[in-house]
Amino acid sequence: MIFSLWVLQSCGTLKKTSPSTGEVKDQTLRVFKDAYENSLPSFDYLQVRSKIDANLNGKSNSATLRFYFDKDERIWANASILGITGARANITPGKVQAYEVLDKTYIDTDFSFFNEKLKVNFINFERLKSLLLGQLFLIDEWNAYELQTTPENLYELSYKSNADLLKKPKEGKYIHTFYLDSNYRLSKVDILDPNSNTSILVTYENWVEVEGKEFPSRVKILVKAKDNDKIELEYNNFDFSETNPPFKIPKGYTPREIN
């Protein structure tokens, strides 16, 4: 995702999953939490090939994007156009690094980079990984949420303080709700900063099954503020093999100002 914010033969068989046909059930938060966590895919390594379309600050860009997830230690990414690398990133729990080939610049920073771009304060390594892979990225502890079902046959996991924040906004607190289908697959996330009226809508569509593990094949992120920014990721290849792709900022590159 860093490229959309800045520049822009699988080992398993990809199989489109059937739409959720079961009924959501009234249940306690603990039962829901256990069922949700049991539904999550388990892997040590994951490569994802995708296409990215982004409209940021009124400019549209498209690229081929490849992710590599190394357990809970690293997210590596490479963006290319017509097969030529345009930018590369390496993200760890404590650092965000990337470089752009065309203008020979780089960034070496922390997660304030993503938070400033998305106009929030809660993005860290785990939440970024979860956001990209269609998993819950809770902003608070589980007991800070309440569970309901909707007429649209979805589970609604909402922040208990939503109503209070709507009446009396607090700095750094967000009105937010997660929606999941009856198979515990994340469908969409609504986030609102009541102070700035900035909203973020994340949707997950066209879930696929790869070696018994489910992932969304399409992720859309819409940020509505002074300007409307839109990012669309279309995942088309998943691979669970270990590759350990390299990352090193080339010599002679200059620091890029982050704004």
N, C-alpha and C positions, 0 to 999 in steps of 0.2 A: 504494500500500500504506500510505502514511502515514495515511490516513483509517481504515483498519481497526485501526491501532495506536493511533489517537488518537480519532477520532469517527466516526467513521463519517460517406446513401446512398453506402456505400463506393464508391470509384473502381474497385476491383477486384472480381472475382467470388470469393466464398468457396466453397471446394470441400473437402469432407471427404476426407482422404487415406485410402488403404487401409491396414489394419494391416500391419505389417512381416511379410513372408513369406519373406524370404531368410534364409540361415544366417549367423550370425556366424562370422568366420574368425580363426584364430590368425594374429597379425601382430605386428610390432615396434611399440613405442610411437611411433616416428617415423612409420611408415606410417599408423598410426591417427590420429595428430595431424594429418597432412596431409589425410587423408580427411575427418576431422571438420571442419576449418577450411574445406575446400572445400564442405562441405554447408551452411554458415551463410548465412542470408539477408543480402543486401547492400541497404542503403537509407540515404538521407540523413535522411529524415523519416518518422515513423510515428505515426499516430493510432490508438488502440485504444479502442473503447467496450466497457464490460463491466458486469457485475453483481457486487457483492461481498456476501458473507455472512460475518460474523465473530462468533465467540463468544470474548470476551476478558474475563477476570476474572469469569466467570459471567454476563456480559451479552451478549445477542444483538442484532445490528444488521444491517440490509441497506440498500444504497444503489446508485444508478447511478454508475459511476465512468468517467471519461474520462481517458486518458493521452495525452500528446504527447511523443514522443522526438525531440530535435533533435540528430542526429549523436551525438557523444560529449561534448556540451556542456551538455545540459539535459534534465531530465524534469519536465514540467508535469503537474499532475493536478487534476481537479475532481470533487468528490463532490456528488451532489444526491439529494434525496428528493422525489418527486412533481414533478420538474422545477424545484425550487427549490434553488439552490446552498447547500450546508451548510458546505463547507470547500474550500479551494484551497491547492495547494502548488507550490513551485518549487524544484527540486533541481539543484544544479550540483556539479562535482567538489569544491568547497570549502565548500559551504554548503547547509543544509537550512532552508527557510523555509516557513511555512504560517500560515493564519489560519482561524478558525472564526467564521461569521457570527452564529450564535445568541447566543453570549455575548460576542462582540466581543473575542476574545483572539487572540494570535498567538505563534508561536515563531520564533526566529532563532538557529539553532545549527549544529552540524556533524553528522557521521555517528555521533557517540557516541549520538545519539538512537535510531537504528535498532539499534545494537549493544546498548544497554541494554534495549531492548524485546525483542529476540530472544535476549538473554543470551549474546552472543558478542562477539568483538573484531575480526572480519575484514571487516565490511561497509563497502565504499566505493562510489563512484559506479558503477564498471564492474561490480562484483559485484552491486549492486542491480539494475542494468539487465539483466544476464544472468539473474539469478534470476527476474525478472518475465517474461522472454521465452523461458525454457526453454533457456538456453545454459549451458555449463559455467562455473561460478564457482570456479575452482581457488583454493585457499587458499595453495598453495605453487607452486614452479616445476614445470614438466612432468616434469623428471627426478626429482622426489620421489615419483612415482607409478609403479605397476606395473599392467600390463594382463593380464586373464584373460578367459575366456569362462565362462558359467554354463550349467547344465543347462536353464535357462529361456530359452536362446537370447538372452542379453544380453551386452553387453560390460560388464565390471566394472573400473572404473578406481579403484583403491584406494590410499590413502596408505601408503607403505612403512613408516611408523613406527607403524601401527595396533597391531600386536601389542605393541610396546615400550610404547606409551602405556597399553595395557590393564593391563600389569603394573606400570608405574611412571608414573602420570600426571604431566604437567608443566603448570604454569600457562600458560594461553593457547594450549595445543595441543589439537587436536581429532581424535578418531578419525572418519574420514569416508570415504565411498565413493560414487562416481557410477555409475549404471547407464544404459546406452544400448542402443537396439535396433539391428538390423542395418543400418538406414538412418542411423545415427548421430544419432538423435533421443533427447534426454534423457528417460528414463522416471521415474527417482526418484533422490533424494539422501538418504543417511543420515548424520547428524552426531551425535556424542556428545561431551559434555564429561565426561571421566572423573573430574574433580575434583568437580563438582557433581551428576553423573549427569543433567544436563539433556540431553534429546535433541530433535533437529529432524528431521522427515521432510517432504520436499518431493516431491510427485508431479506429473507432467505427463501429461495425458490428451487424447484426442480431437484429434489434430493435424489442422490444416487447411492447405490450399494457397491462397495469394492471389497472383495474378500470378507464379506460379512459385516463390514463397517459402513456406516452411513455418513454422508457429507452433503452439504448443499452444493449444487453446481452453479448457482448464480447468487451473487451477493450484491445488493444495491445499498449505497449510502447516500443520503440526501441531507445536506446541511443548509438550513434556512436561517440566514442572518441578514446583514445589510446586502450581501450578495448571496445568491443561491449556488452552492457547489454540489456537483453530483459525481459519484464514482460508481462504476459498474464492473464487477469482476465475474468472468465466466470461466469456471474451472472445467477442463476437458480431459485431464489425465492425472491419475493418482498412482504413486509407486511407494512401497514401504521399504525399499532397500536403502542401505547406508552408503552415502557417497562422500560426505565431508568435503563439500566444495570449498575452494580457497577464497580468502579475502585478505587483501592488503592494499592500502592506499598507495598508489604509485608515487614515486619520487617526482618532485617538480610540480605537483598539484598544489594549488593555493586554497586557503580556507575560504569558504563561501559564507557571506553574511546571511544570517537567518532572519527573515522578516515575514 
